[in-house]
Each structure stands twice: as C-alpha cells, then as structure tokens.
Amino acid sequence: MKRAAALLLILLACGNDGGSQPDASLDGSTDAPVDATASDAGADAWAPLPPTPATPELWYWHHSYLSTTNASEPAKSEALIDQAVAAGYTGLALWDSAQSYLNLPNWDPTPLKTVIAYAKSKGLAVLAATAPYGYSNDALKTDPNLAEGQRVIGTQYKVVGSSLAIQNSLAPLEDGSFTGGGSAWFKIGDACFGTDTSGRTDSAAAKLSATTANCRLTQAMTLTPWRLYHLRFYVKSAGFGGGAMQVEMLDLQHPNAASRLDVNVSVAPTQGYTQYDFTFNSRESTSASIYMGVWGGFSGTLWVDDISAEETGLINVLRRGGTPLKIYDGATTYAEGADYDPISDPALAASPGNYDYWHAPPAVTLPAGTKLQQGATVSVDSYSVFPSFTGQVGMCLTDPGVDAWVTKNAQLLASAFPPGSGVFMQYDEMRHGNSCELCRSKNLDAGPLFAWNVAHAWGLVSATMPGSRGYVWNDMFDPNMNAHDAYYDVEGDITGSWAGLQPGFVIMNWNVGSAAGLTKSLQWFSGTQSGQPHAFQQIIAGYYDSGDGAASATLEMNAAMGIKGVTGVMYTSWVDDYSQLAAYANAVKAAWPAYKTSAP
C-alpha cells in the first residue's frame, strides 16, 4: 500500500512566482464536466492501441536529491544508473525534489542537469515530474497560501481588550483523566484495557497491554459543522513494538464512516509521557467518535492519559483570493486593516511548505479606532489547510497562482531535460480537493473538477513542452483505488475523474497489492469497460519493496495476461531498495513472450 511508504519520504509541488495569465474559466463560471472524447485532440485521437512490443519497456523509479548542498548525490545517482543499465533497464522516472525546487529563487539546476545528461549518455529515457497536485509541499515552498483549504464557518470570538479571544463551544470529554475508571472509553470490547495508578498528573491512566488483536479507546463527541477542533493527549510506553498507534475521528453517521482525522502517532519503544496535538475540521458532522490505539496487535505496554478536546481557530489559515476571511456580527461585516489588524499564520511563513498538526493559534489584534466593541461576540469565517499523515498537503486545483507555478515549472524542466522527454504528471493520493471558495465556485463535484484540472494542467505543460508524452499514476482516476466518494479530505465524489485523461497518456498502474486488484485496474484502462471506454497504454509500477523482485514481477505479469496495452513495467521502491533491480527485470523479460501471445 502506497500510504505507508509515503510516510517516509519526499513531498512535491506548488507556488506563485510568475508565468502565464490565468485561464478564463477560473473566474468562477460554471464549466461542464470534461469528457476526454471532447478534448482538443478530437475523437480521432482515440486510436486503437498498437501491437504489444516485442520487448518490454523497463523503467525504474529513481530517488535522489540533486542539490549543490549534497555533493555526493550525482555520483550516487550515476552509480544507480549504471546498475540499472547493466540490468537492461530502458528508462528512469526521476523522483527528486529538485524538479519542484527549480521554481525557487537562485536554485542551481547543475546537479540535476548533470545526472539527466549522464542517463541519456547511457541510453536511458528520462521522465520529468511536474504538476504534483497530491504531494505538493515542495512547490508550496514558493507560496504556502496556494495549498487547498477547507472552510471554517462561524467560529466565535469575543472582544477582550485589544484582541479577539476564541470561545470554545465544545463540551468537555468524559473522564479524560481516567480517574472515573475509564468506562467512558472502553466501549468497543477490546480485551486489552484497564487503568492503573501511573497517571501523568494524578492516580489514574488508561493502560493498553500487549495483544494480538485490536486495542482501541473510543468516545463520541457532539460537534458543530465546519468548525476547527484541537485534540490533545499524552502517551507513555514501555517495550512498545510490533504495531503503530493511530488516532482517527470518524463520522459514523456518514454512509462511509468518513474520516475527519486519520494520523499515525510517533511513539518510541520506551518513553515518558509525551504530549500529542492534532487539529481537525468537523466538516458536515454534528457528531464523531474518537478512535485511539493500535489496530492489529502490538507488544509492550502503552499508557494514555489526559485526553482533551476544544474548539480553536485560524490554525494554518490561508490567505489568497480563493480563501476569503470574514469577521462579522449580524449584518455588519468588519474591515480588515481598519477594524482588526491583518490576519495571517506566522507558522506558514516561518517554514514555507511545512504544515504541522498544531501550534498556538495566530493572534487577532485590534487597532485604535476599531468599531468592535468591548465584550462583543463576533463570528469568523476562514479557510485552513489540514495536513495528512506526515504533513502531506495538496495544492489548489483552480487558483491562478498554481497555474503560474505549473507553467513556470514546465519552462524550467524544458531547459533541463532533452526535447521530447516524457512528462510524469504527479496526480497521486490527492487527499485534498474541491474545498476552497474558488474550487467550489465552479459548481462541480470532485470527479468532474479533477477531470477538468488534469486536462487543463496538461494543456499548460504540453504548450511549454511540445512533443512530450504524458504519464500519470492511475490511482486518482481508478474506481478500484481512489476515484470514489469519501476519500480523505477531498470534498465530494471523485467518480468520473478519469474523463479528463487525455489521448496518448500512459497510465502508471500501481494497484499491485494483489493479482486480482491489478487485473481489475489494468482492465479499467484497457478500453473494454463501459464506464471508461478509452484504451490507454499502461506501465505496471510494481515491486513496491516486497524484497523478492522475481516473485513480484511474476505476480504482476500473470495479472496482466490477456489485457492489451501493457508496454512494460517500472521497478518502484519507496525505501531506496534497488537490490532487486536485476531479478525483477529478468523475471519480466522471461514472462514477456507469454504476455505478448495473450495480448498481441
């Protein structure tokens, strides 16, 4: 599963420092859902797939960090290229932050160009990566406000002195310190719980003992829709291992038990009480349940204590045209700069592109002459970004600043890569989308909005890099993976996103968790499904750190039998494990004649 690997490494894309003028359709007008058959290329572009090649394309996912501050990296990359060439590989897809950092002022592209030139000298094709709409943090270093933000509506503040103080509307959690015996939390029936006297500040704490089964605390909360909440708790451990602690906030009233928070908690094997803080948006929920603990068993012991929750506001607040902020009282709307000082979150500027789960809310101060009266209560509407997992954030799908970033990045990539190089559009695990006012003003569900965006972004890139072929991950356009309703923080149903895929795109298909799953995904893009009738060439993005390259290749090639359009594979590692490069390639080559016979 890609999620676990993505916790380890690299983030990609977004900013605003020049480029083309915004597209006319970004003025808030309604766009019809994109249908790939109506693309600029015309219906004739959907030609039948060519015959299966006599030999497979052999790509690999090349991880590096090509910076002038990392002097050893070019040599390391060149050694990896030599290893891949010796194993018979034909191309590499470059997974490197330097491609997004090209947009940063004074970024030196020399190491990147050196490695690209070396790969070409060895006969390898090289894919450039751009438009990283899922893992966007690297690009958001240019302008952190271009992240996608969710609305926070009606947060209550009170005028106290020369500032506004947030008013907490959330009732306290029951028995958060476990002095009442913990029955308010031990409701699931997991047989691993109790309390003991090793509390953080008193005589009680929840004790989670080693088990081979699930071990979870839970309690329901009554929420106000579209508000920002802060969850805090403390964890101690002794000999903890064999599992990962998680925290989820689930809306059990939602048909799909939608998640409002889903994060791993970093707990050392043995540690004293350590404080953890997270924020979440209630979205449409009026109630949700905290689930906290370990799924699937663990060894050792955990203690959890002093769980609390409160309403908060303006954490990671975004300030751009598509994320307006409003302070009002009845019919009166107050003026920023006159009635209250300009609002921003200093944390975003302090470390651009990095978004944490919690920090002290930014202060709202009042200037002399404000119309806000002492003791008055006002409402604040705003937009905040909510990072996923280890801080992953996606950029806005419609903001003109993002268009400018993508255009400039394509221009810079064109100067670094040989003409005609393939372009890998990074639509991957897009956990944010269709939330800000600008996106919602298009009046599209998430799927049609994603479809519009991929066609639009490809237009920006291909205009700058003519003759390049587009490559794209399958997951956000595949109903067997992420193209469905209730996907993380995306608002709406992603169904139909595949309508924006353009003729000639190559699908990098990574649904390799099982042979059956891969078969379904390959079939989806084969042109034989009524829901998605267009045939795409596909690369199986396989291996995924199984430790056995030959076995992975065999499973993947067996899953593809009889499905026309597969032109090769990509060896994909998220932990820089290239030990199986040769074994994987050899097994693919051995299976290729049988595949070609099955899908000529």
URVENHU-V445770 format. One record per run of one state. SS is the DSSP state (H for helix, E for strand, L for the rest). FROM is the first residue (numbers start at 1). TO is the last residue. If there is no record, write none. Layout:
{{SS;FROM;TO} {SS;FROM;TO}}
//
This chain:
{{L;1;1} {H;2;6} {L;7;23} {H;24;27} {L;28;35} {H;36;38} {L;39;42} {H;43;45} {L;46;56} {E;57;63} {L;64;72} {H;73;86} {L;87;90} {E;91;95} {L;96;97} {H;98;101} {L;102;109} {H;110;121} {L;122;124} {E;125;130} {L;131;136} {H;137;140} {L;141;143} {H;144;146} {E;147;147} {L;148;149} {E;150;160} {L;161;162} {E;163;166} {L;167;192} {E;193;196} {L;197;204} {E;205;211} {L;212;214} {E;215;222} {L;223;227} {E;228;241} {L;242;244} {E;245;251} {L;252;257} {E;258;265} {L;266;270} {E;271;281} {L;282;286} {E;287;294} {L;295;297} {E;298;312} {L;313;316} {E;317;317} {L;318;325} {E;326;329} {L;330;331} {E;332;333} {L;334;335} {E;336;336} {L;337;339} {E;340;340} {L;341;345} {H;346;350} {L;351;363} {E;364;365} {L;366;376} {E;377;384} {L;385;387} {E;388;388} {L;389;391} {E;392;392} {L;393;394} {E;395;395} {L;396;399} {H;400;416} {L;417;422} {E;423;425} {L;426;431} {E;432;433} {L;434;436} {H;437;440} {L;441;445} {H;446;464} {L;465;469} {E;470;473} {L;474;474} {H;475;477} {L;478;488} {E;489;490} {L;491;496} {H;497;500} {L;501;505} {E;506;509} {L;510;514} {H;515;524} {L;525;525} {E;526;526} {L;527;528} {E;529;529} {L;530;531} {E;532;532} {L;533;534} {E;535;535} {L;536;536} {E;537;543} {L;544;548} {H;549;560} {L;561;565} {E;566;572} {L;573;580} {H;581;598} {L;599;600}}
//
